[in-house]
Amino acid sequence: MKILAFQGSPRIEGNTDMLLKETLKPVYESGHEIRLFKLNYMNIKPCQDCSGCDKTGECIINDDMDGIYDAIREADRIILASPIFFFGLSAQSKIMIDRCQAFWCEKYLLKRPIPEGRYGRKGLLLLVGGMKKEIGIQCAETTAKAFFRTISVSEHSTLSFLGIDVKGAILQHPTALKDACSAGKRLIHLSFE
């Protein structure tokens, strides 16, 4: 099984990063192939809304998204990990998602969705936010849901933590790391219950 993970936080060893690492532990232990993209270190230009992908389903911009497009096509499981900034996903996450407009054109205009694959395509959204209002999770999840739907991930689960702001604060949460590990196990075993 091929697992694709996006680390959308700019903070090294921050809360989102720690949560994602814990989620990936059972995946590594099970021997599945993992591709991890640390979006903050990638050269990804914003979508230019140029309509260049309308007729082909392929973006005309050549940058680090080229590798991401291939990885998305091949993945059986996709994890998106992001902090919540201003009630939404991080800019690093959002820039990658916006460039998936090419997949939207391919799926909806050209009627060529990404195939379901041998294992089906499932997703996991990991969110960490400093605020305590649920609206941050709701807004971020709405964007992630559109992303998952566009890349033919029909089902995803969300693991979110609020009131986690200071670097390393996730370590003080009584269940966060255990919950993340469990979410990773469920993801590779097809169960979201």
N, C-alpha and C positions, 0 to 999 in steps of 0.2 A: 504494500500500500504506500502511496506517495502522499506525504504530508507537506503542506506549504504553510509557512508562518510569516506573518508580517509584524515586525516590531515597529510600532508607529510613534514611539516616544523619543524625544531628543535627549533624554536624560539617561546616561550610562549607569547601570546598576541602580536605577530608580525603581519605583513601585511597579510600574508596568513591566519593566524588564524582568524583575524578580518573579512576578506572577507568571509571565510567559515561560521562563526557564523551568519553573515548577510544573507547569502544564506539559512541557515537552519531556520531562523525565521519564514517564511511563512509555512514551512513544519511542525514545531512544532505547530503553530497556527491552522493548518488544522487537527491536531490530528493523523498524520501518524506516524508509528513506525520508529524510527531512531536508527541505530547502528553506533556509531562514534568510529573509531580507530585512536588513536594518535600514529602514527608509530614510532616516536622517543623513546617512552617509552616501546616498545615491544621487546621481545626476538625473533628476526627473523634471522636465519642463512642464509647466501647467498646460492643460488643454487650451487650445486656441480657438475652439468653436469654429473651425475653418471648414467643416463639412468634408474634409479630406477622406474620412472613413465611411461616408455615406454609401458609396457604391461598391466598396471592396471589403469593408469590415476591418481594415487595417489602418493603423495610425500612420500618418506621413512623417511624423517626428521620429528621428532616430536618436535614442539615448538609452539610459539604463532600463527603461520600460520594456525594451525589446526582450530581455531575459525574463522579465516578469510575465509578459504575455505568454511565453512558452510554458513557464512554470504553472500558470493558472490553467492552461489547457490540459496539462498532464496530471494535475492534482486530483486526488480522491478526497482529501480533507483539507480545508482551508481555515486557518486561524488568523484572526485580525485582532491585534492587541494595541490598544490606544488609551492614552490619558484623555480625560474630558477637559477641554479648554473652551471657556465661554459657551457652555452647554452643547458642545459638539465634539466631533473627532478632531484629533490634532491635524495641523496643516500638512504634516508629513503623510498621514493616512489619507487625508482628503485629496491631495494632489495625485496620489496613485489611483484612487477611486475615480476621480474625474477623467483620468486618461483611459479608463475602461469604457468610455463612450464608444470606442471601436467595437467592443463586445456587444454593446447595446445595439449598434447598427447591424452587426452580423446576426444577432438573434432576432430582432424585431423587424428590421427593414428587409434583410436578405433571407430571413427564415432559416438560418443555419445556427441553431443553438449548440453550445458545447455538449457533446454526448455525455450521457449519464455515467458511462464507464462500468467496469466490472464490479466495483464496490458501491456504486452510487456516489453522489457528491454531497458531503455534509460540511457544515461550518461551525465555528465557535468564535464568539465575540467576547473578548476580555476588555473590561472597562474599569478604570480607576479614576476617581475624581475627588477633589478636595472639598467641594461643596456638599451639602447634605440634602439638597433638593433633587427629587426624582426626575425633574424635567431634563437634567443633563443626560441621564441615562436614556430617557425617551427620545430626545433629539438625536443623540449619537446612534442609537439603535435603529432609528428610522433611516438614516443614511446608510448604515451597514446592511440593513435589510434590502434596500434598493441595489446595493453593490452585490450582495449574495445572489439575489434574483437574476441580475444581469449576467452573472457568470455561471448561471445554471446550477447554483447550490440551492436546492429546493427546501432544505431544512437546516436550521442552525439553532444553537442554544446560546444563551448569554450568561456570563458570570460577571457580576459588577460589584464594586465596592465604593461606597461614598464616605466622605469624611477622612480620606487618606490623602494627605497633602505633602507633608515634609518627607524628604528623601529617606527611605527606609521604614516609613511608618507602617507599611504593609506587614512588616515582621511583627508588629505589635497586635495585629488583628488576630483574634483567637482561632479563626478557622480558615483564613484566606489561602494559605499555602496548601493545606490539606484539601480544600475545595478545588483549587487549581489542579492539583494532581489527580483528583477524582474526575474532573472534567476532561482531562487528557485521556484517562482510561476509557471513559464513556465514548469519547470521540472515535477512538480506534476500534471500539467494540460495537459501534452502531446504535448505542442506547442513549437516549436523552432523558430517561426517566429518573 
